[in-house]
Amino acid sequence: MPEPHAQGDFAPERRMLIGGELVGSSDGAEFDNLNPATEQVLGQVADGTKADMDRAIASARHAFDESPWSTDRALRRRCLEQLQEAIEAEREQLRAELVAEAGAPVAVTYLAQLDWPLADAFRWPAKMIDEFPWERQLSDGDLMGVTSKRLVRKEPVGVVGAIVPWNFPFEVTANKLGPILAMGNTVVLKPAPDTPWNATRIGRLIAERTDIPAGVVNVVTSSDHLVGEVLTLDPRVDMISFTGSTATGRRIMERGAATLKKVFLELGGKSAMIVCDDADLATVLPTAGAVCMHAGQGCALQTRVLLPRSRYAEGVEILTAVMQNIPYGDPTDPTVLSGPQISALQRDRVQGHIDRAVEQGARLVLGGGRPAHLPTGYYIEPTLFADVDSSMAIAQEEVFGPVLAVIPYEDDDDAVRIANDSAYGLSGGVFSGSHDRAMAIANRMRTGSVGVNGGLWYGADSPYGGYKSSGAGRQNGIEGLEQYCETKALGWSA
């Protein structure tokens, strides 16, 4: 397979951003950035140390405490608009970079991988700086003979440690930075070591193309996950904003408890698509192929399809045809939906889930391993399991690969029960010929978001997050802005 993109196509940034300066690591070390489609080294990036992270935290703390950033709303809006313009000027280089380092199919970069978040992840928070209810007046109080005027004020939380995963790195980074900065906070951004360049590019653009004061945004890349953990332990950091696995989220919550940090966690999912018996299966079920988008490496993807037993055989037949025709392979091919897993480790994890499902009695309809025609790259075939019981691991555990599990159900109550029979509660979908029926089912699903008859909830103004083990807090929307704030109540004698 040819190399999807040469390094020169997107001029990667190898340096970190700390205290307003683009710098290498304190010990001069770098680590390799790999292309998961070719298994070749794309180039290098600074391998930050705990000393680098300490300096970044100190810079963010100083910028919050001493610069006008936390109080000058006009400055913040101008800077976010500058950052938007700067990223748009390098949109196509960033697109090529995401294809190369994340293995993201180029088609997916026109969706949630790049174009969707770039449309409003900075614009909407910038607009909301002027519209957000920073203060609200309460009625006068009268206690102990004193009449008091009362006011509630929203203020920035302080220094935020933002830890970003590798699956949709720019999307998550943009949807963290926009609200964090709009609310007046400073930030230390720690990207995943698998996908560092999109973050260092943003760091360079901030340094060279915006008026964001030194230290407001810091970007620390490192191959050592313990460098990122410094953020959870340091008392100078007021809040952790993390997107990633549930296991890591629990660890962050535990480590942050010592300093009582505020924590936002957007974690795993095992989302269910409920297909009602009155749905048009020929129209609805092809959308289930989205489970293979970006090789299934998306936390909100609907990885369980719940089919009515009365139409189960028909549905499995359609889903088999859908999964057989998923275009997968070279992510630079514009027709491809499913590229490689991010790493050999992740590919082997997905394979382990598949093998365990077979052992537990799920019926492997197609796929199930590495494609013979793609010996290079971390690929897994689009895989379909039928006759899955809700108690099986393949129905309960997040696979993060192009794997779909089909589960039969008896009636609407049974469908809701199965959908909610999960430790997760991130997203889901419902399809019915009746809007009212679909909405009634959606309202009973214990998830943070639900698509009804193909409707999309995505956007910077829409809160995103989950119930149960899918997280705590919300990304985006008014709820997402408020979580990066503290609340102060004021009273003064009238």
C-alpha positions in Angstrom: 0.0 0.0 0.0 1.4 3.4 -0.8 2.1 6.0 1.9 -1.1 7.9 2.2 0.5 11.3 2.8 4.1 12.5 2.8 5.2 14.6 5.7 5.6 17.6 3.5 1.9 17.7 2.7 1.1 19.1 6.1 4.3 20.3 7.7 3.9 18.9 11.2 4.8 20.8 14.3 7.3 18.9 16.5 7.4 21.4 19.3 5.2 21.9 22.4 3.7 25.2 23.5 4.6 26.1 27.0 4.4 29.6 28.4 3.8 31.1 25.0 7.0 29.5 23.5 7.3 26.7 21.0 9.8 24.4 22.7 11.3 20.9 22.6 11.3 18.7 25.7 13.5 19.6 28.5 15.8 16.6 27.9 15.7 16.9 24.1 13.9 13.6 23.6 11.4 12.9 20.9 9.1 10.0 20.1 7.9 8.6 16.8 4.4 9.3 15.3 3.2 6.2 13.4 0.9 5.9 10.5 -1.6 3.1 11.5 -2.4 2.4 7.8 1.2 1.7 6.8 2.9 1.0 10.2 5.6 3.5 9.0 7.1 6.3 11.0 5.6 9.7 9.9 8.1 11.7 12.0 8.8 12.8 15.5 7.4 15.1 18.2 8.7 16.4 21.5 8.6 13.8 24.3 7.7 16.0 27.2 8.8 15.2 30.7 7.3 15.7 34.1 9.5 18.8 34.4 7.9 20.1 31.2 4.4 19.5 32.6 5.3 21.2 35.8 6.4 24.3 33.8 3.2 24.2 31.7 1.1 24.1 34.9 3.0 27.0 36.4 2.5 29.0 33.2 -1.2 28.3 33.1 -1.5 29.2 36.8 0.4 32.5 36.3 -1.7 33.4 33.2 -4.9 32.8 35.1 -3.8 34.7 38.2 -2.0 37.6 36.6 -3.1 38.1 33.0 -6.3 39.9 31.9 -7.6 36.6 30.4 -10.1 35.7 33.1 -11.7 39.1 33.2 -11.4 40.6 29.7 -14.3 39.0 27.7 -13.7 41.1 24.6 -10.1 39.8 24.5 -11.3 36.3 24.7 -13.8 36.6 22.0 -11.3 38.3 19.6 -8.8 35.5 20.3 -11.2 32.7 19.7 -12.2 34.3 16.4 -8.5 34.6 15.5 -7.9 30.9 16.3 -10.9 30.0 14.2 -9.5 31.9 11.2 -6.0 30.5 11.7 -7.2 26.9 11.8 -9.4 27.4 8.7 -6.4 28.7 6.8 -4.7 25.3 7.4 -7.8 23.2 7.2 -6.5 21.0 4.3 -3.1 20.4 5.9 -4.9 19.5 9.1 -7.2 17.1 7.1 -4.2 15.3 5.6 -2.5 15.2 9.0 -5.6 13.5 10.6 -5.7 10.9 7.8 -2.1 10.2 8.3 -1.7 10.1 12.1 -5.2 8.9 13.2 -5.8 6.6 10.2 -9.1 8.6 9.7 -10.8 7.9 6.4 -10.7 11.1 4.4 -14.4 10.9 4.0 -14.9 11.0 7.8 -12.8 14.2 8.0 -15.7 16.0 6.2 -17.9 14.9 9.1 -17.1 14.7 12.8 -13.4 14.2 12.4 -12.8 17.8 11.3 -15.4 19.8 9.4 -18.3 19.5 11.8 -16.4 20.6 14.9 -14.5 23.3 13.0 -17.8 24.8 11.9 -18.9 25.8 15.4 -16.6 24.5 18.2 -14.9 27.9 18.6 -17.6 30.1 17.0 -20.4 29.2 19.2 -18.5 29.6 22.5 -17.1 32.9 21.2 -20.6 34.2 20.5 -21.8 33.0 23.9 -19.2 35.1 25.7 -21.6 38.0 25.1 -24.8 36.1 25.7 -24.0 33.8 28.6 -25.8 34.7 31.9 -22.7 35.7 33.8 -24.9 37.3 36.6 -28.4 37.0 37.8 -30.2 39.1 40.4 -32.1 37.5 43.2 -34.9 39.2 45.1 -33.9 41.2 48.1 -33.4 39.3 51.3 -34.5 40.3 54.8 -32.8 38.4 57.6 -32.0 39.5 61.1 -33.3 42.9 60.4 -31.0 43.5 57.5 -32.3 44.0 54.0 -29.8 42.7 51.5 -29.3 43.0 47.7 -28.3 39.6 46.3 -26.5 38.5 43.2 -25.2 35.2 41.7 -22.1 35.4 39.6 -20.4 32.9 37.3 -16.6 33.0 37.3 -14.0 30.8 35.5 -12.9 27.7 37.4 -9.2 28.4 36.9 -6.6 26.1 35.4 -8.0 23.2 33.5 -6.1 20.0 32.5 -7.5 18.8 29.2 -6.7 15.2 28.4 -7.6 14.1 24.8 -8.0 10.6 23.2 -6.7 9.5 19.9 -9.9 8.5 18.1 -11.3 11.9 17.2 -8.5 14.1 18.5 -9.2 17.4 16.8 -13.0 17.1 17.4 -12.4 16.6 21.2 -9.7 19.2 21.5 -11.7 21.9 19.7 -14.8 21.1 21.8 -12.7 21.4 25.0 -10.7 24.5 24.1 -13.7 26.5 22.9 -15.7 26.4 26.2 -12.7 26.3 28.4 -11.3 29.5 26.9 -14.6 31.3 26.4 -15.3 31.0 30.1 -12.0 32.6 31.0 -10.0 29.6 32.1 -6.4 28.7 31.2 -5.5 25.2 30.1 -2.8 22.6 29.8 -3.6 20.3 26.9 -2.3 16.7 26.9 -3.0 15.0 23.6 -2.8 11.2 23.2 0.7 10.0 22.1 -0.9 8.2 19.1 -2.1 11.5 17.6 0.0 14.4 18.8 0.5 16.6 15.7 -3.0 18.0 15.4 -2.6 19.4 18.9 0.9 20.8 18.3 -0.4 22.5 15.1 -3.0 24.2 17.2 -0.3 25.2 19.7 1.7 26.8 16.8 -1.2 28.6 15.5 -2.0 30.0 18.9 1.6 31.2 19.3 1.9 32.7 15.8 -1.6 33.8 14.8 -3.5 34.9 17.9 -3.3 37.4 20.7 -3.9 34.7 23.3 -1.6 35.7 26.2 1.4 33.5 27.0 0.5 30.6 29.3 -3.2 30.7 28.6 -2.9 27.6 26.4 -0.1 25.1 26.9 0.3 21.9 24.8 2.4 19.1 26.3 3.1 16.0 24.2 4.6 12.9 25.8 4.8 9.1 25.2 4.6 8.7 29.0 1.0 8.6 30.3 2.3 9.4 33.8 3.2 12.8 32.5 -0.5 13.5 31.9 -1.3 12.1 35.3 0.7 15.0 36.9 -2.3 17.1 36.0 -4.6 15.1 38.2 -2.3 15.3 41.2 -1.1 18.9 41.1 -3.0 21.3 43.4 -2.4 24.2 41.0 -4.8 22.5 38.6 -8.5 23.3 39.4 -10.2 20.9 37.1 -9.7 17.9 34.8 -11.5 17.6 31.5 -11.0 14.1 30.2 -12.3 12.1 27.2 -11.4 8.5 27.0 -11.9 5.1 28.5 -14.0 4.4 31.5 -11.1 2.7 33.3 -8.9 5.7 32.8 -11.7 8.0 33.9 -12.1 6.2 37.2 -8.4 6.5 37.8 -8.5 10.2 37.1 -11.4 10.6 39.5 -9.5 8.7 42.2 -6.3 10.7 41.7 -8.1 14.0 41.6 -9.9 13.3 44.9 -6.9 14.2 46.9 -7.1 17.9 45.8 -11.0 17.8 45.4 -10.7 18.7 41.7 -13.7 19.3 39.6 -13.9 16.6 37.0 -15.6 16.3 33.6 -15.5 12.8 32.2 -16.8 11.8 28.8 -16.2 8.0 28.7 -17.2 4.8 27.0 -20.4 3.7 25.4 -22.3 0.6 24.2 -25.1 2.4 22.4 -28.2 0.5 21.2 -30.2 1.0 18.0 -33.8 0.0 18.7 -35.6 -0.9 15.4 -39.3 -1.2 15.9 -41.5 -3.8 14.0 -43.1 -1.0 12.0 -39.9 0.5 10.7 -38.8 0.3 7.1 -35.9 -2.1 7.6 -34.6 -1.7 4.0 -34.2 2.0 4.7 -33.2 2.0 8.4 -30.7 -0.9 8.7 -28.1 0.4 6.2 -27.5 3.2 8.7 -26.2 0.6 11.1 -23.1 0.4 8.9 -22.0 3.6 10.6 -20.6 1.3 13.3 -17.7 0.8 11.0 -17.0 4.6 10.6 -13.4 5.2 11.4 -13.0 1.5 12.1 -15.6 1.6 14.9 -13.4 3.9 17.0 -16.2 6.1 18.3 -17.7 6.1 21.7 -21.2 7.1 20.6 -21.5 4.6 17.7 -24.5 2.3 17.9 -22.8 -1.1 18.3 -25.9 -3.0 19.4 -28.8 -3.4 16.9 -32.0 -4.6 18.7 -34.4 -6.3 16.2 -38.0 -7.4 16.9 -38.1 -11.2 16.9 -41.0 -11.1 14.4 -38.7 -9.6 11.8 -35.3 -10.9 13.1 -34.4 -13.1 10.2 -35.2 -10.4 7.7 -33.2 -7.9 9.6 -30.1 -10.1 9.9 -30.2 -10.8 6.2 -30.2 -7.0 5.4 -27.5 -6.3 8.0 -25.3 -9.1 6.5 -25.5 -7.4 3.1 -24.8 -4.0 4.7 -21.7 -5.2 6.5 -20.5 -7.2 3.5 -20.4 -4.0 1.4 -18.7 -1.7 3.9 -15.8 -0.1 2.0 -12.7 -0.5 4.1 -8.9 -0.1 3.7 -6.7 2.8 2.7 -8.0 5.9 4.5 -6.8 8.1 1.7 -9.4 6.5 -0.6 -12.4 8.8 -0.6 -14.8 5.9 -0.9 -13.5 4.2 2.3 -15.5 4.3 5.5 -13.5 2.0 7.8 -9.7 2.5 8.0 -7.2 0.9 10.4 -7.3 0.6 14.2 -5.0 3.2 15.7 -2.3 0.6 16.8 -1.4 -3.0 17.0 -2.4 -3.0 20.6 -5.9 -1.7 19.8 -6.2 -4.2 16.9 -5.4 -7.1 19.2 -7.8 -5.8 21.8 -10.6 -5.8 19.2 -9.6 -9.3 18.1 -9.8 -10.5 21.7 -13.4 -9.2 21.9 -14.3 -11.1 18.7 -12.7 -14.3 19.8 -14.4 -14.2 23.2 -17.8 -13.6 21.5 -17.3 -16.8 19.5 -16.4 -18.7 22.6 -19.5 -17.5 24.4 -21.8 -18.6 21.6 -22.6 -15.6 19.5 -23.0 -16.5 15.8 -20.3 -15.0 13.7 -22.0 -14.1 10.5 -19.1 -12.4 8.7 -15.7 -10.9 9.3 -13.9 -11.8 12.5 -10.3 -11.2 11.9 -7.5 -9.4 9.9 -8.2 -9.0 6.2 -5.9 -11.2 4.1 -5.6 -8.6 1.4 -4.3 -6.0 3.9 -1.2 -7.5 5.5 0.2 -4.1 6.4 -1.7 -1.8 8.7 -3.7 -2.4 11.8 -6.9 -3.6 10.1 -9.9 -5.6 11.3 -12.6 -6.8 9.0 -16.1 -5.4 9.4 -17.6 -8.0 11.7 -21.2 -9.0 12.3 -22.5 -11.2 15.2 -26.1 -12.4 15.4 -28.0 -14.4 18.0 -26.3 -12.3 20.7 -27.7 -12.5 24.3 -27.5 -9.4 26.4 -25.5 -11.2 29.0 -22.6 -11.9 26.6 -19.4 -9.8 26.8 -19.9 -8.6 23.2 -23.2 -7.0 24.3 -21.8 -5.5 27.4 -18.2 -4.4 26.8 -17.0 -1.5 24.6 -15.1 -3.0 21.6 -14.0 0.1 19.8 -13.8 -1.7 16.5 -16.0 -2.3 13.4 -18.1 -4.9 15.2 -21.9 -5.1 15.3 -23.9 -7.2 17.7 -27.6 -8.1 16.8 -29.9 -8.9 19.6 -33.6 -10.0 19.3 -36.4 -8.7 21.5 -40.0 -9.4 22.1 -41.8 -6.0 22.4 -41.1 -2.4 23.2 -40.7 -3.0 26.9 -38.2 -5.7 26.2 -36.3 -3.5 23.8 -36.0 -0.8 26.4 -34.9 -3.3 29.0 -32.2 -4.7 26.8 -31.0 -1.2 25.7 -30.7 -0.1 29.4 -29.1 -3.4 30.4 -25.6 -1.9 30.3 -23.1 -0.2 32.5 -23.0 2.5 29.9 -25.4 5.2 28.9 -23.8 7.5 26.3 -26.0 7.4 23.2 -28.5 5.5 21.2 -31.1 5.5 18.5 -34.7 4.5 17.8 -36.5 3.9 14.5 -40.2 3.5 14.1 -42.9 4.3 11.6 -44.6 6.3 14.4 -42.9 9.4 15.7 -44.8 9.2 18.9 -43.8 5.6 19.5 -40.2 6.4 18.8 -40.2 9.4 21.1 -41.8 7.4 23.9 -39.1 4.7 23.6 -36.3 7.4 23.4 -37.6 9.0 26.6 -37.2 5.7 28.5 -33.6 5.1 27.4 -31.1 5.9 30.1 -28.6 7.6 27.8 -27.2 11.1 27.4 -28.3 11.4 23.7 -30.8 9.6 21.4 -31.3 10.0 17.7 -34.9 9.5 16.7 -35.6 8.2 13.2 -32.2 9.3 12.0 -32.2 12.8 13.6 -28.8 14.2 14.7 -28.3 15.9 18.0 -24.6 16.9 17.3 -23.4 20.6 17.6 -21.5 22.9 19.8 -24.8 24.1 21.3 -25.9 20.6 22.2 -24.8 19.0 25.5 -23.0 15.7 25.0 -22.2 13.2 27.7 -23.6 10.1 29.4 -25.3 8.4 32.2 -23.8 5.8 34.5 -20.3 4.6 33.5 -20.3 6.8 30.4 -19.2 9.8 32.4 -19.9 12.8 34.5 -20.8 16.3 33.2 -21.5 17.4 29.6 -19.4 18.7 26.7 -20.8 21.6 24.8 -24.1 23.5 25.2 -24.9 25.8 28.1 -24.3 22.9 30.4 -20.8 22.5 29.0 -20.0 26.2 29.5 -21.3 26.1 33.1 -19.1 23.2 34.1 -16.1 25.3 33.4 -17.4 27.9 35.9 -17.5 28.4 39.6 -20.6 30.0 41.2 -20.4 32.9 43.6 -23.3 34.3 45.7 -23.0 38.0 46.8 -25.1 39.9 49.3 -24.7 43.5 50.4 -26.8 45.7 52.6 -29.3 47.8 50.8 
